[in-house]
């Protein structure tokens, strides 16, 4: 049995975490893997703060090493090449016999840190989507204390995690970042711990662990379908700490599936200290939900069937074959006539199967063997709590397990069990609703702080008084339309037509909406553009800028607004105008005045307001110049991205290109936001109110820790 136990460390940070204390280069990732191998770890999880980028870096590093080995393998007549190959092979060997799992240390919106370990079969794009759906932005990845407000409370986090093959662990259960010390004693805390989505809790203090264990075992509110595993991991923030604290798990194979299965039976399969077969067996025997059956006679098999049903109908437990009622280890004899070691166990497995096949609904047992001397063995059947009441075929009685004995359940007891299960389901829904109410209260609190700022905004701005032209879509043939549909949605850096597939809001969900006009080319049409700066305002509130006035095709709405220099009465340049139309400050004003950010709507567009700025002040002129300089840099970045995207091959490479581009644009766009705050003379407290309000309204805005 000991040979099946392996060491794991599922809480490891990399340079992708901002509070990582080591170097931030490729070699640092190799150092982490070297330390893991030196500590005899077989499974590790990379769990950076609200980020998957560290795991991505490790995958890319392995891919790079394989590519280097392949390119150098054909060259054998160079000593330098052979030396390089030996180094590459040595680095690649770090990946051998080591399962590296993708994970995240995710902070929910009340500050609890949860480890979510994904199967290595889950695509990275889906994991990144999990982060983005949870409210984290590309620019907040890796931050231990992100400035963004996550979208999810712990119950929503549990619910969202059901969409993924994953393991969730309370990262610091006995700290201020853990469930136990963050959520007050009561049903809310109990619901956090008893959720089947939570597999384990990571602890430091043995005293706190014992206290929590006692609460989980004695309190009815904490009853679970399977016990929580108590684990310890390194939480390493430097390579040298990797594996400094670890846990042992008993697995069938070094795989995510076996690891997840082990966590459902921690009494036998999970140990925070070096495991011992006899110690695990002794602890199993002493568990209050263990039932000893000394042999496998006909009478004992009947008892075993009743015991399986009773455990399925209660909180689950263990049937220990070869253990007497007095808790003495007598063992079950193994076959003396078996041809192989494996065949010795066949009669016992056959007897267990005969017991299981009469149980309704179907139950598949988890079986472990504990060898004794004299060719005997103790067999453990792990029986989880069932989802529905179980019974024995042709037996109309329902059994339950309590106080170490099997009992018949009466009709009122059956009714009570059904009611308890229904109440648990209702409680989960109620607590999700409570979390939603808490979010609403935060929103209302922010609204009250927003009202005085609205008055300041109105005082420091004036009506824009634009005179836009209403531009109509051109007509194209179905064949031409089909060609446009096949083109990349981002368009190209050059073209003769602005193609709009659908309406667009002012912001993408996870980044600023682009500034430059998406252009497409239709060679069959003789389309000409006018050499005039143009701002396009489209249904939904999206805003684009172009140095020329291009025709457009919009399949769902034949009209957009165009603003030219001659119709821009805001008294500012076209670049300044488009930046303000896309600014967080304006979106904040729109959402609070109109409860909408679609500035294409006439009722909103007619009442747009722009800053009143004293152009005699050198500081104001400087700020406007900085805004326009940032805008020019964004246009240059977008042009470069479109050229690179056209050449980029492969989904993962394209995703990397998008992420890198968005980060650069976000920084520049956010600097524009800061300059608008400065123009209106807003304090840091006022800016925080504005940005919190934007996030509460589910409008994207990045968070930078240095602001």
C-alpha positions as CSV (number, residue, x, y, z in Angstrom):
1,X,0.0,0.0,0.0
2,X,2.8,2.5,0.8
3,X,4.2,2.1,-2.7
4,X,1.0,3.8,-4.1
5,X,1.5,6.9,-2.0
6,X,3.1,9.9,-3.7
7,X,4.1,13.4,-2.6
8,X,2.3,16.4,-4.0
9,X,2.5,20.2,-3.7
10,X,-0.5,21.9,-5.1
11,X,0.3,25.5,-4.2
12,X,3.3,26.8,-6.1
13,X,3.9,30.4,-7.3
14,X,6.1,31.4,-10.2
15,X,7.4,34.7,-11.6
16,X,3.9,35.3,-12.9
17,X,2.8,36.3,-9.4
18,X,3.8,39.9,-8.6
19,X,4.9,39.0,-5.1
20,X,7.3,36.2,-6.3
21,X,10.7,36.8,-4.7
22,X,12.9,35.1,-7.2
23,X,14.2,36.1,-10.6
24,X,11.8,36.6,-13.5
25,X,13.3,34.6,-16.3
26,X,13.1,31.2,-18.0
27,X,15.8,29.7,-15.7
28,X,13.6,30.4,-12.7
29,X,10.9,28.1,-14.0
30,X,13.6,25.4,-14.4
31,X,14.7,26.0,-10.8
32,X,11.2,25.3,-9.6
33,X,11.0,22.0,-11.5
34,X,14.5,21.0,-10.3
35,X,13.5,21.6,-6.7
36,X,10.2,19.7,-7.2
37,X,12.2,16.7,-8.5
38,X,14.8,16.9,-5.6
39,X,11.9,16.8,-3.1
40,X,10.5,13.6,-4.8
41,X,7.3,15.4,-5.8
42,X,5.2,13.5,-8.4
43,X,2.4,16.0,-8.8
44,X,2.6,19.8,-8.6
45,X,0.1,22.6,-9.4
46,X,1.2,26.0,-10.6
47,X,-1.2,28.4,-8.7
48,X,-0.3,32.0,-9.3
49,X,-2.5,34.8,-8.0
50,X,-5.5,35.2,-10.3
51,X,-3.4,34.1,-13.3
52,X,-2.6,31.1,-15.5
53,X,0.4,32.8,-17.1
54,X,3.0,30.9,-15.0
55,X,1.6,27.5,-16.2
56,X,1.6,28.8,-19.8
57,X,5.2,29.8,-19.4
58,X,6.2,26.3,-18.3
59,X,4.4,24.8,-21.3
60,X,6.1,27.2,-23.7
61,X,9.4,26.4,-22.1
62,X,8.9,22.7,-22.7
63,X,7.9,23.3,-26.3
64,X,10.9,25.5,-26.8
65,X,13.3,22.9,-25.4
66,X,11.7,20.2,-27.6
67,X,12.1,22.4,-30.6
68,X,15.8,23.1,-29.8
69,X,16.5,19.4,-29.4
70,X,14.9,18.6,-32.7
71,X,16.8,21.3,-34.6
72,X,20.2,20.3,-33.0
73,X,19.7,16.5,-33.3
74,X,20.7,16.4,-36.9
75,X,24.1,18.0,-36.1
76,X,26.4,15.5,-34.5
77,X,29.9,16.6,-35.6
78,X,30.2,19.5,-33.2
79,X,31.3,19.1,-29.6
80,X,29.5,22.4,-28.8
81,X,26.3,21.1,-30.3
82,X,26.6,17.8,-28.3
83,X,27.2,19.9,-25.1
84,X,24.1,22.0,-25.9
85,X,22.1,18.8,-26.5
86,X,23.1,17.3,-23.2
87,X,22.0,20.5,-21.4
88,X,18.7,20.5,-23.3
89,X,18.1,16.8,-22.5
90,X,18.8,17.5,-18.8
91,X,16.3,20.3,-18.7
92,X,13.7,18.2,-20.5
93,X,14.2,15.4,-18.0
94,X,12.8,17.7,-15.4
95,X,9.4,17.1,-16.9
96,X,9.7,13.3,-16.7
97,X,7.6,11.5,-14.0
98,X,6.3,14.9,-12.9
99,X,2.6,15.8,-13.5
100,X,2.3,19.6,-13.7
101,X,-1.3,20.8,-13.3
102,X,-2.7,24.2,-14.2
103,X,-4.2,26.1,-11.2
104,X,-5.1,29.5,-9.9
105,X,-5.1,31.1,-6.4
106,X,-8.4,32.8,-6.9
107,X,-9.6,35.6,-4.6
108,X,-13.4,35.9,-4.4
109,X,-15.0,39.2,-3.6
110,X,-15.0,38.9,0.2
111,X,-11.2,38.2,0.2
112,X,-11.2,34.4,0.6
113,X,-8.3,32.8,-1.4
114,X,-9.3,29.5,-3.1
115,X,-7.0,27.1,-5.0
116,X,-8.7,25.8,-8.1
117,X,-6.7,23.0,-9.7
118,X,-7.8,22.1,-13.3
119,X,-7.4,18.9,-15.2
120,X,-4.5,19.2,-17.6
121,X,-7.0,18.3,-20.3
122,X,-8.9,21.7,-19.8
123,X,-7.8,24.1,-22.6
124,X,-5.9,27.1,-21.4
125,X,-8.4,29.4,-23.3
126,X,-11.2,28.0,-21.1
127,X,-9.2,28.6,-17.9
128,X,-8.4,32.2,-19.0
129,X,-12.1,32.6,-19.7
130,X,-12.8,31.4,-16.1
131,X,-10.6,34.2,-14.8
132,X,-12.2,36.8,-17.1
133,X,-15.7,35.7,-16.3
134,X,-14.8,36.0,-12.6
135,X,-13.9,39.7,-13.0
136,X,-10.2,39.6,-13.5
137,X,-8.6,41.4,-16.3
138,X,-5.5,40.7,-18.3
139,X,-3.7,43.6,-16.5
140,X,-4.7,42.3,-13.0
141,X,-3.3,38.8,-13.6
142,X,-0.8,37.9,-10.9
143,X,-1.8,40.5,-8.3
144,X,-2.1,39.2,-4.8
145,X,-4.3,42.1,-3.8
146,X,-5.9,43.1,-7.1
147,X,-7.7,46.5,-7.3
148,X,-10.5,44.9,-9.3
149,X,-13.7,43.8,-7.6
150,X,-14.2,40.1,-8.5
151,X,-17.6,39.3,-9.9
152,X,-18.1,36.2,-7.8
153,X,-18.7,35.5,-4.1
154,X,-17.7,32.0,-2.9
155,X,-21.1,30.4,-3.7
156,X,-21.1,31.7,-7.3
157,X,-17.4,30.6,-7.6
158,X,-18.5,27.1,-6.6
159,X,-21.4,27.2,-9.1
160,X,-19.2,28.4,-12.0
161,X,-16.5,25.8,-11.2
162,X,-19.1,23.0,-11.9
163,X,-18.5,23.8,-15.6
164,X,-14.9,22.6,-15.3
165,X,-13.1,19.4,-14.3
166,X,-11.3,20.7,-11.3
167,X,-10.5,20.4,-7.6
168,X,-11.1,23.3,-5.2
169,X,-9.1,23.8,-2.0
170,X,-9.4,26.5,0.7
171,X,-5.9,27.9,0.4
172,X,-5.4,29.3,3.9
173,X,-8.3,27.9,6.0
174,X,-6.8,29.1,9.3
175,X,-5.8,32.6,8.2
176,X,-7.6,35.8,7.5
177,X,-7.8,34.7,3.8
178,X,-9.5,31.4,4.7
179,X,-13.2,30.4,5.0
180,X,-13.0,29.6,8.8
181,X,-11.8,33.0,9.9
182,X,-13.4,35.1,7.1
183,X,-17.0,34.0,7.4
184,X,-18.7,34.3,10.8
185,X,-19.9,31.1,12.5
186,X,-23.3,30.0,11.3
187,X,-25.1,28.5,8.3
188,X,-23.2,30.6,5.7
189,X,-19.9,29.2,6.9
190,X,-21.3,25.7,7.1
191,X,-22.5,25.9,3.5
192,X,-19.0,27.0,2.4
193,X,-17.5,23.9,4.0
194,X,-20.1,21.3,3.1
195,X,-20.2,22.2,-0.6
196,X,-19.2,19.1,-2.7
197,X,-17.2,21.5,-4.9
198,X,-14.7,22.0,-2.0
199,X,-12.4,19.0,-1.8
200,X,-9.8,20.0,0.8
201,X,-8.6,22.7,3.2
202,X,-5.0,23.7,3.6
203,X,-3.9,24.5,7.1
204,X,-0.8,25.6,9.1
205,X,-1.9,25.3,12.7
206,X,-2.5,21.8,14.1
207,X,-4.7,23.3,16.8
208,X,-7.0,25.1,14.3
209,X,-7.1,21.9,12.2
210,X,-8.3,19.8,15.2
211,X,-10.9,22.5,16.0
212,X,-12.2,22.5,12.4
213,X,-12.2,18.7,12.2
214,X,-14.2,18.6,15.4
215,X,-16.8,21.1,14.0
216,X,-17.1,19.2,10.7
217,X,-17.6,15.8,12.4
218,X,-20.0,16.9,15.1
219,X,-22.2,19.6,13.5
220,X,-25.1,18.5,11.4
221,X,-24.9,21.7,9.4
222,X,-21.5,20.6,8.2
223,X,-22.5,17.1,6.9
224,X,-20.9,16.3,3.5
225,X,-21.3,13.7,0.8
226,X,-17.5,13.0,1.3
227,X,-15.1,14.2,4.0
228,X,-12.8,17.1,3.5
229,X,-9.2,16.4,3.1
230,X,-6.8,18.3,5.4
231,X,-3.6,19.1,3.4
232,X,-0.5,21.1,3.7
233,X,1.4,22.7,0.8
234,X,4.4,25.0,0.5
235,X,2.7,28.2,-0.9
236,X,6.2,28.8,-2.3
237,X,7.1,32.2,-3.7
238,X,10.6,31.3,-4.5
239,X,12.1,28.2,-6.2
240,X,14.0,27.1,-3.1
241,X,10.7,26.7,-1.1
242,X,9.1,24.4,-3.6
243,X,8.0,21.2,-1.8
244,X,9.2,22.5,1.6
245,X,5.8,21.4,2.8
246,X,3.9,18.6,1.0
247,X,1.1,16.1,1.3
248,X,1.0,12.3,0.5
249,X,-1.8,10.9,-1.6
250,X,-2.6,7.3,-2.6
251,X,-3.3,7.1,-6.3
252,X,-3.9,4.4,-8.9
253,X,-1.8,6.4,-11.3
254,X,-0.1,9.7,-11.5
255,X,-3.0,11.5,-13.1
256,X,-5.5,14.2,-12.4
257,X,-8.4,11.7,-12.3
258,X,-6.7,9.5,-9.7
259,X,-5.8,12.6,-7.6
260,X,-9.4,13.8,-7.7
261,X,-10.6,10.4,-6.7
262,X,-8.1,10.2,-3.8
263,X,-9.6,13.4,-2.3
264,X,-13.0,11.8,-2.1
265,X,-11.7,9.3,0.4
266,X,-9.1,11.2,2.5
267,X,-9.2,8.8,5.5
268,X,-7.4,6.2,3.4
269,X,-5.8,8.2,0.6
270,X,-4.6,11.6,1.9
271,X,-2.1,12.2,4.6
272,X,-0.4,15.5,5.7
273,X,2.5,13.4,7.2
274,X,4.4,10.4,5.9
275,X,1.8,7.6,5.7
276,X,1.9,4.2,7.5
277,X,-0.4,1.3,6.6
278,X,-1.1,0.3,10.2
279,X,-1.6,3.8,11.4
280,X,-4.2,4.5,8.6
281,X,-5.9,1.2,9.5
282,X,-5.9,2.0,13.2
283,X,-7.5,5.4,12.5
284,X,-10.1,3.8,10.2
285,X,-11.1,1.4,12.9
286,X,-11.7,4.2,15.4
287,X,-13.9,6.3,13.0
288,X,-17.5,6.7,14.3
289,X,-18.8,5.7,10.8
290,X,-16.8,2.5,10.5
291,X,-18.5,-0.9,10.9
292,X,-16.5,-4.1,11.4
293,X,-17.5,-7.5,9.9
294,X,-15.3,-10.3,11.0
295,X,-15.8,-12.8,8.1
296,X,-17.6,-13.5,4.8
297,X,-20.1,-16.2,5.9
298,X,-23.7,-16.1,4.5
299,X,-24.9,-14.4,7.6
300,X,-22.0,-11.8,7.4
301,X,-22.8,-11.1,3.8
302,X,-26.4,-10.4,4.7
303,X,-25.1,-8.0,7.3
304,X,-22.7,-6.4,4.8
305,X,-25.7,-5.7,2.4
306,X,-27.6,-4.0,5.1
307,X,-24.5,-2.0,6.2
308,X,-23.9,-0.8,2.6
309,X,-27.5,0.5,2.4
310,X,-27.4,2.1,5.9
311,X,-24.2,4.0,5.0
312,X,-25.5,5.1,1.7
313,X,-28.6,6.4,3.4
314,X,-26.7,8.3,6.1
315,X,-23.4,10.2,5.8
316,X,-21.3,7.4,4.3
317,X,-18.5,5.5,6.0
318,X,-16.4,2.3,5.9
319,X,-17.1,-1.4,6.1
320,X,-14.0,-3.2,7.4
321,X,-14.0,-6.9,6.6
322,X,-11.8,-8.8,8.9
323,X,-12.4,-6.5,11.9
324,X,-14.6,-7.7,14.8
325,X,-17.2,-5.6,16.7
326,X,-14.6,-5.3,19.4
327,X,-12.3,-3.7,16.8
328,X,-9.8,-6.6,16.8
329,X,-7.9,-7.3,13.5
330,X,-8.6,-10.9,12.6
331,X,-8.4,-10.6,8.8
332,X,-10.0,-12.5,6.0
333,X,-8.0,-15.5,4.7
334,X,-6.5,-15.3,1.2
335,X,-6.7,-18.3,-1.2
336,X,-4.0,-20.9,-0.7
337,X,-4.6,-22.4,-4.1
338,X,-4.1,-19.3,-6.2
339,X,-1.6,-19.4,-9.0
340,X,-0.5,-15.8,-8.7
341,X,-0.5,-13.1,-6.0
342,X,-3.4,-11.3,-7.8
343,X,-5.5,-14.5,-7.8
344,X,-5.4,-14.7,-4.0
345,X,-7.8,-11.8,-3.8
346,X,-10.4,-13.1,-6.3
347,X,-12.7,-15.0,-3.9
348,X,-12.9,-11.9,-1.7
349,X,-13.7,-9.7,-4.6
350,X,-16.4,-12.2,-5.8
351,X,-18.0,-12.2,-2.3
352,X,-18.0,-8.4,-2.3
353,X,-19.6,-8.3,-5.8
354,X,-22.4,-10.6,-4.6
355,X,-23.2,-8.1,-1.9
356,X,-23.1,-5.1,-4.1
357,X,-25.3,-6.4,-7.0
358,X,-28.4,-6.6,-4.8
359,X,-28.2,-2.9,-3.9
360,X,-30.5,-0.5,-5.6
361,X,-29.6,2.0,-7.1
362,X,-26.3,0.6,-8.4
363,X,-23.4,1.3,-6.2
364,X,-19.7,0.8,-7.2
365,X,-17.5,0.3,-4.1
366,X,-14.0,1.7,-3.5
367,X,-12.0,-1.2,-2.1
368,X,-8.6,-1.2,-0.3
369,X,-6.6,-4.1,1.1
370,X,-4.5,-4.0,4.2
371,X,-2.3,-7.2,4.4
372,X,-1.7,-8.9,7.8
373,X,0.6,-11.8,8.7
374,X,-0.5,-15.4,8.2
375,X,-1.8,-14.8,4.6
376,X,-4.7,-12.7,5.9
377,X,-6.0,-9.3,4.8
378,X,-8.3,-6.6,6.1
379,X,-10.6,-5.2,3.4
380,X,-12.0,-1.7,3.5
381,X,-15.1,-0.8,1.5
382,X,-15.5,3.0,1.3
383,X,-19.2,3.8,1.0
384,X,-20.1,7.4,0.2
385,X,-23.3,9.1,1.2
386,X,-25.9,8.4,-1.5
387,X,-27.9,11.0,-3.5
388,X,-31.1,8.9,-3.1
389,X,-32.3,6.4,-0.6
390,X,-30.9,2.9,-1.3
391,X,-32.4,-0.5,-0.6
392,X,-31.8,-4.2,-1.0
393,X,-33.7,-6.0,-3.8
394,X,-36.8,-7.8,-2.6
395,X,-36.5,-6.1,0.8
396,X,-39.0,-3.2,1.4
397,X,-37.1,-2.0,4.4
398,X,-34.9,1.1,4.5
399,X,-31.8,1.0,6.7
400,X,-29.7,3.9,8.2
401,X,-26.5,4.1,10.3
402,X,-26.2,6.0,13.6
403,X,-24.3,5.6,16.8
404,X,-22.3,2.7,15.3
405,X,-25.4,0.5,14.6
406,X,-27.7,-0.3,11.7
407,X,-31.3,0.9,12.2
408,X,-34.5,0.6,10.3
409,X,-35.9,4.0,9.2
410,X,-39.5,4.7,10.0
411,X,-41.9,6.5,7.6
412,X,-41.5,9.8,9.6
413,X,-37.7,9.4,9.4
414,X,-37.8,8.9,5.6
415,X,-40.0,12.1,5.3
416,X,-37.5,14.0,7.5
417,X,-34.6,12.9,5.3
418,X,-36.3,14.0,2.2
419,X,-37.1,17.4,3.8
420,X,-33.5,17.8,5.0
421,X,-32.2,17.3,1.5
422,X,-34.8,19.7,0.1
423,X,-33.8,22.3,2.7
424,X,-30.2,22.0,1.8
425,X,-30.9,22.6,-1.8
426,X,-33.0,25.7,-0.9
427,X,-30.3,27.0,1.4
428,X,-27.8,26.9,-1.4
429,X,-30.1,29.0,-3.6
430,X,-30.9,31.4,-0.7
431,X,-27.2,32.0,0.1
432,X,-26.6,32.8,-3.6
433,X,-29.4,35.3,-3.4
434,X,-28.0,36.8,-0.2
435,X,-24.7,37.3,-1.9
436,X,-26.6,39.0,-4.8
437,X,-28.3,41.3,-2.2
438,X,-24.9,42.2,-0.6
439,X,-23.7,43.1,-4.1
440,X,-26.7,45.3,-4.5
441,X,-26.1,47.0,-1.2
442,X,-22.5,47.8,-2.3
443,X,-23.9,49.2,-5.5
444,X,-26.4,51.4,-3.6
445,X,-23.6,52.7,-1.3
446,X,-21.6,53.6,-4.4
447,X,-24.5,55.4,-5.9
448,X,-24.8,57.7,-2.9
449,X,-21.1,58.5,-3.2
450,X,-21.6,59.1,-7.0
451,X,-24.4,61.8,-6.6
452,X,-22.1,64.7,-5.4
453,X,-19.6,63.8,-8.2
454,X,-22.3,64.1,-10.8
455,X,-22.9,67.7,-9.7
456,X,-19.1,68.4,-10.0
457,X,-19.1,66.8,-13.5
458,X,-22.1,68.9,-14.7
459,X,-20.4,72.1,-13.3
460,X,-17.1,71.4,-15.1
461,X,-18.5,70.4,-18.5
462,X,-20.7,72.0,-21.2
463,X,-23.0,70.6,-23.9
464,X,-21.0,69.3,-26.9
465,X,-23.6,70.4,-29.6
466,X,-22.4,68.1,-32.3
467,X,-23.9,68.2,-35.8
468,X,-23.2,64.7,-37.1
469,X,-24.2,63.4,-40.5
470,X,-26.4,60.3,-40.8
471,X,-24.7,57.9,-43.1
472,X,-26.4,55.0,-44.8
473,X,-25.1,51.6,-45.6
474,X,-24.1,50.8,-49.2
475,X,-25.7,47.8,-51.0
476,X,-23.7,44.7,-51.8
477,X,-24.5,41.4,-53.4
478,X,-24.9,38.1,-51.4
479,X,-21.6,36.8,-52.9
480,X,-19.8,39.9,-51.7
481,X,-21.4,39.6,-48.3
482,X,-20.3,36.0,-48.1
483,X,-16.7,37.1,-48.7
484,X,-16.9,39.7,-45.9
485,X,-18.3,37.1,-43.5
486,X,-15.2,34.9,-44.1
487,X,-12.8,37.7,-43.4
488,X,-11.2,38.1,-39.9
489,X,-13.6,40.1,-37.6
490,X,-10.8,42.5,-36.8
491,X,-10.4,43.6,-40.4
492,X,-7.1,44.8,-41.8
493,X,-4.9,47.9,-41.6
494,X,-5.9,48.9,-45.1
495,X,-9.1,48.5,-47.1
496,X,-11.9,50.3,-49.0
497,X,-14.9,49.5,-46.7
498,X,-15.9,49.6,-43.1
499,X,-17.9,46.4,-42.5
500,X,-20.0,46.2,-39.3
501,X,-21.5,42.8,-38.5
502,X,-23.4,43.8,-35.4
503,X,-23.9,46.6,-32.9
504,X,-21.1,47.1,-30.4
505,X,-21.0,48.6,-26.9
506,X,-18.3,51.2,-26.1
507,X,-16.2,48.5,-24.3
508,X,-15.3,44.9,-25.0
509,X,-16.0,42.7,-21.9
510,X,-12.3,42.2,-21.2
511,X,-10.5,45.2,-22.8
512,X,-10.9,48.7,-24.3
513,X,-12.7,48.7,-27.6
514,X,-10.2,49.5,-30.4
515,X,-9.9,53.0,-31.6
516,X,-9.0,52.6,-35.3
517,X,-11.6,51.7,-37.9
518,X,-11.8,48.0,-39.0
519,X,-11.3,48.0,-42.7
520,X,-12.1,45.3,-45.3
521,X,-11.4,45.1,-49.0
522,X,-14.0,44.3,-51.7
523,X,-12.1,44.3,-55.0
524,X,-15.3,44.0,-57.0
525,X,-16.6,47.4,-55.9
526,X,-15.2,50.7,-56.9
527,X,-15.3,52.4,-53.6
528,X,-13.6,55.6,-52.8
529,X,-12.8,57.3,-49.5
530,X,-12.7,61.1,-48.8
531,X,-9.5,62.6,-47.3
532,X,-11.3,63.8,-44.2
533,X,-10.9,62.9,-40.5
534,X,-14.0,61.0,-39.4
535,X,-15.4,59.7,-36.1
536,X,-17.9,56.9,-36.5
537,X,-20.5,56.4,-33.9
538,X,-22.4,53.1,-34.3
539,X,-25.4,51.4,-32.7
540,X,-24.6,50.2,-29.2
541,X,-22.3,53.2,-28.6
542,X,-19.0,52.0,-30.2
543,X,-16.7,54.8,-31.4
544,X,-14.1,54.5,-34.1
545,X,-11.6,57.0,-35.7
546,X,-10.3,57.2,-39.2
547,X,-8.1,59.7,-41.1
548,X,-10.4,59.2,-44.1
549,X,-14.1,59.0,-44.6
550,X,-14.9,55.4,-45.8
551,X,-18.2,54.0,-47.0
552,X,-19.7,51.2,-44.8
553,X,-21.9,48.2,-44.9
554,X,-24.0,47.2,-41.9
555,X,-26.2,44.2,-42.4
556,X,-28.5,44.7,-39.3
557,X,-29.0,48.5,-39.3
558,X,-28.6,50.7,-42.3
559,X,-27.5,53.9,-40.4
560,X,-24.6,55.1,-38.4
561,X,-23.4,58.6,-37.3
562,X,-20.3,60.3,-38.8
563,X,-18.6,63.3,-37.2
564,X,-16.3,65.4,-39.3
565,X,-14.1,68.3,-38.3
566,X,-16.6,70.8,-39.7
567,X,-19.4,69.3,-37.6
568,X,-17.3,68.9,-34.4
569,X,-18.4,71.8,-32.3
570,X,-16.8,70.6,-29.1
571,X,-14.0,73.2,-29.6
572,X,-11.4,70.5,-29.4
573,X,-9.5,68.4,-32.0
574,X,-10.9,65.2,-33.5
575,X,-8.4,63.1,-31.6
576,X,-9.3,64.7,-28.2
577,X,-13.0,64.2,-29.1
578,X,-12.8,60.5,-29.9
579,X,-10.7,59.9,-26.7
580,X,-13.4,61.6,-24.6
581,X,-16.2,59.7,-26.3
582,X,-14.4,56.5,-25.3
583,X,-13.3,57.6,-21.9
584,X,-14.3,56.0,-18.6
585,X,-15.3,59.4,-17.3
586,X,-18.0,59.9,-20.0
587,X,-19.2,56.3,-19.7
588,X,-19.6,56.8,-15.9
589,X,-21.6,59.9,-16.5
590,X,-23.9,58.2,-19.1
591,X,-24.6,55.2,-16.9
592,X,-25.5,57.4,-13.9
593,X,-27.6,59.9,-15.9
594,X,-29.3,57.6,-18.5
595,X,-28.7,54.1,-17.1
596,X,-27.3,53.3,-20.5
597,X,-24.0,53.8,-22.4
598,X,-25.3,53.6,-25.9
599,X,-24.4,57.2,-27.1
600,X,-25.8,56.4,-30.5
601,X,-29.3,56.9,-29.1
602,X,-30.5,60.4,-29.9
603,X,-31.7,61.2,-26.3
604,X,-28.2,60.4,-25.1
605,X,-26.2,61.9,-28.0
606,X,-28.0,65.2,-27.9
607,X,-27.0,65.7,-24.2
608,X,-23.3,64.7,-24.4
609,X,-21.1,67.0,-22.3
610,X,-17.4,67.9,-22.8
611,X,-14.9,69.4,-20.3
612,X,-14.7,73.1,-19.9
613,X,-10.9,73.7,-20.2
614,X,-8.9,76.9,-19.8
615,X,-6.6,76.8,-22.8
616,X,-4.5,79.6,-21.3
617,X,-3.2,77.3,-18.6
618,X,-0.1,75.5,-19.8
619,X,-0.9,72.5,-17.7
620,X,-4.2,72.0,-19.6
621,X,-2.4,72.3,-22.9
622,X,0.2,69.8,-21.8
623,X,-2.5,67.4,-20.6
624,X,-4.4,67.6,-23.9
625,X,-1.1,67.0,-25.8
626,X,-0.5,63.9,-23.6
627,X,-4.0,62.6,-24.4
628,X,-3.4,63.0,-28.2
629,X,0.1,61.5,-28.0
630,X,-1.3,58.4,-26.2
631,X,-4.0,58.2,-28.9
632,X,-1.4,58.2,-31.7
633,X,0.5,55.4,-29.9
634,X,-2.7,53.3,-29.7
635,X,-3.3,53.8,-33.5
636,X,0.3,52.7,-34.2
637,X,-0.1,49.6,-31.9
638,X,-3.4,48.6,-33.6
639,X,-1.9,49.0,-37.1
640,X,1.1,46.8,-36.0
641,X,-1.3,44.2,-34.4
642,X,-3.4,43.9,-37.6
643,X,-0.3,43.3,-39.7
644,X,1.1,40.7,-37.2
645,X,-2.3,39.0,-36.8
646,X,-2.5,38.4,-40.5
647,X,0.8,36.5,-40.4
648,X,0.2,34.7,-37.1
649,X,-0.6,31.0,-37.3
650,X,-2.1,28.8,-34.6
651,X,-4.9,29.5,-32.1
652,X,-2.5,29.6,-29.1
653,X,-0.1,32.0,-30.8
654,X,-3.0,34.2,-31.9
655,X,-4.3,34.3,-28.3
656,X,-0.9,35.3,-27.0
657,X,-0.7,38.1,-29.6
658,X,-4.1,39.4,-28.6
659,X,-3.2,39.3,-24.9
660,X,0.1,41.2,-25.4
661,X,-1.6,43.8,-27.6
662,X,-4.4,44.4,-25.1
663,X,-2.1,44.9,-22.2
664,X,-0.2,47.6,-24.1
665,X,-3.4,49.3,-25.3
666,X,-4.9,49.1,-21.8
667,X,-2.0,51.0,-20.3
668,X,-2.3,53.8,-22.9
669,X,-6.1,54.0,-22.7
670,X,-6.0,54.1,-18.9
671,X,-3.4,56.9,-19.0
672,X,-5.9,58.8,-21.2
673,X,-8.5,58.2,-18.5
674,X,-6.2,59.6,-15.8
675,X,-5.6,62.7,-17.9
676,X,-9.3,63.4,-18.1
677,X,-9.6,63.0,-14.3
678,X,-6.8,65.5,-14.0
679,X,-8.4,68.0,-16.4
680,X,-11.5,68.0,-14.2
681,X,-9.4,68.3,-11.0
682,X,-10.8,65.1,-9.5
683,X,-9.2,63.7,-6.3
684,X,-8.0,60.1,-5.9
685,X,-11.1,59.3,-3.8
686,X,-13.3,60.7,-6.5
687,X,-11.5,58.6,-9.1
688,X,-12.0,55.5,-6.9
689,X,-15.7,56.1,-6.6
690,X,-16.0,56.5,-10.4
691,X,-14.0,53.4,-11.2
692,X,-15.8,51.3,-8.6
693,X,-19.1,52.4,-10.1
694,X,-18.0,51.4,-13.6
695,X,-17.0,48.0,-12.4
696,X,-20.2,47.5,-10.5
697,X,-22.0,48.2,-13.7
698,X,-20.0,45.4,-15.4
699,X,-18.1,47.9,-17.6
700,X,-14.5,46.9,-18.2
701,X,-11.8,49.0,-16.7
702,X,-8.2,47.8,-15.9
703,X,-6.6,48.0,-12.5
704,X,-3.0,49.1,-12.0
705,X,-1.5,48.8,-8.6
706,X,0.7,51.9,-9.0
707,X,-2.4,54.2,-9.4
